[in-house]
Amino acid sequence: MNQKTKSTKLEMSIRWGEIDSLGHLNNTQYFRYYEEARIHWFENIGIDYKSNFDIPILATINCKFIKPIFYPCDLLIRSDIGKPGYSSFAMSQTIEDHKTKQVYSEAEAIMVWVDVQESTSKEMPDWFKKLFD
C-alpha cells in the first residue's frame, strides 16, 4: 500500500457546543471526529456511501482517552490502515493538538466490507485489495 493511500490526516477545530459541563470536549465527540476522519479517507480513495451498497462499515471501535481537550483547540486526526484480512481491516487513529502534537486520544477500529442490501459481510473487492500492495 503506498503511503498516500495508507494514511490520512484531517484538520478540525472543536466547537463551543461540543464542550461539556466539566469544560472539556465531551467524550462522544471523539467518536464523531474519528468517524469524520474515516469518511474523509474513504472519500479520498473513491468510496461513495451515498450511492454504493458494497462498502466498508464500522464493526468495532475502542478509544483510549489520554488527556482532556479544552476549547479552543485545533486538532489533527490521523488515520492509518492496517493489513487487510478477507473481509476486514484495522484502522488506527489518533486525535492530537495540531500545533503541539500532544496526543489526546488513540482509537483502534475494525472495518468490515459488507453488502448493505444483503446485510452480510463479504470479501473485499480486488480494487480495494490492490491499495494494500
N, C-alpha and C positions, 0 to 999 in steps of 0.2 A: 504494500500500500504506500503510495507516495505521501510525503509529509503534508502536502496541501490538502489531501483528502483525509488523512488520518486524524487530524486535529483541527479545531476551530476555536476562535476567540470571539466573544461578543461583549461589547461595552454597554453598560446600562447604568443609570443613575437611580438611586432609591427615591421614592416619592414620600412626601409628608404623610399621606394617608396610609402608608404601609407600616407606620410606627405604632407599636402597641403601648399599653398603659405603663410599661416599665421603661419607656423611652428609647427602645431599640427596635430594629426590624423584626416584625412578627415572624415566628418560625415557619408559618405556612408560606410566606413569601419566598423563602429559599427554594422551595419546590417549584414555584412558578418561574423563578429565574432559571432553574435547571431545565424546565420544560421549554422556555424560550430558546435557550441555547441548543437543545436537541433539535427543535424545529428549524432553527437557523442552519444547523449542519445539514439536515435533510433537504432543505430548500436549495442549499449550495450544491448538492450532488444530484438534484433533479427530481426528488420525490415530491409528488403533488398530492397532498392529503385531501384536497377538495374534490378531485375527480378520479382518484385511483382507489381501487378496492383491494390492492395487493401491496401491503405496506408493513413497515415495522411498527410495533406498538410497545409501550412500556409494560414489562411483566413485573419487575420488582425494582425498588429503589431504596437504598439505605443512605442516611445522611449523618455525618458526624459534625456537630456544631462545635467549633473551636473557640471562637471569640465573637461577642455581640457586635452588630453593625449599628452605628449611630448616624442619625441624619445631621448634615448632608454627607453623602458619600458616593463617589463614582466607582463603580465596580467593573471588574473584568471577570467574565465567566469563561473558563477553559473547559473544553471537552476533548477527550482523547478516546479513540476507538481501539478496542482490544481485538484479539484474534477471533475470527468467526467460527461458529460451530455449524451444524446442519441447518438449523432454523433460527439460531440466536447469536447475539454478540454482546459483549460487555462495553459499557461506556463509563469511563472515569471522568468526574467533573470536579472542578473547584470554583469557589467564589472567593475573589481576592480584591483588595484595595487596588484600584488602577494605578495610583501614584506610588504607594509604599510597598506594594506587593505582599502585604500582610494577608495571609490566608485565613478566611473567616469560617469556611466550611469545606468539607470534602464529601462527595457522593459517589456511589457505585450503583449503576443501573444495568439491568439486563433487558435488552430489547429482543422481541420475538417477531419474526416475519409471519404475517397472517393473511389469510383470505378472509376479508371482512364479511363478505356475503355468506360464506360457509361457516364462519366463526370457528375456524380451525387454524392451527399453525401449519406452516408449510416450508419447504426448502427455499432458501434464499435464491433469488434469480441469479443467473450467470453474470449479468452486467454488474450486479452488486458485489458478487464474489471477486470479480476482477479488480475492484477498487483496493482489495487487500493484497494484491500481488506486488 
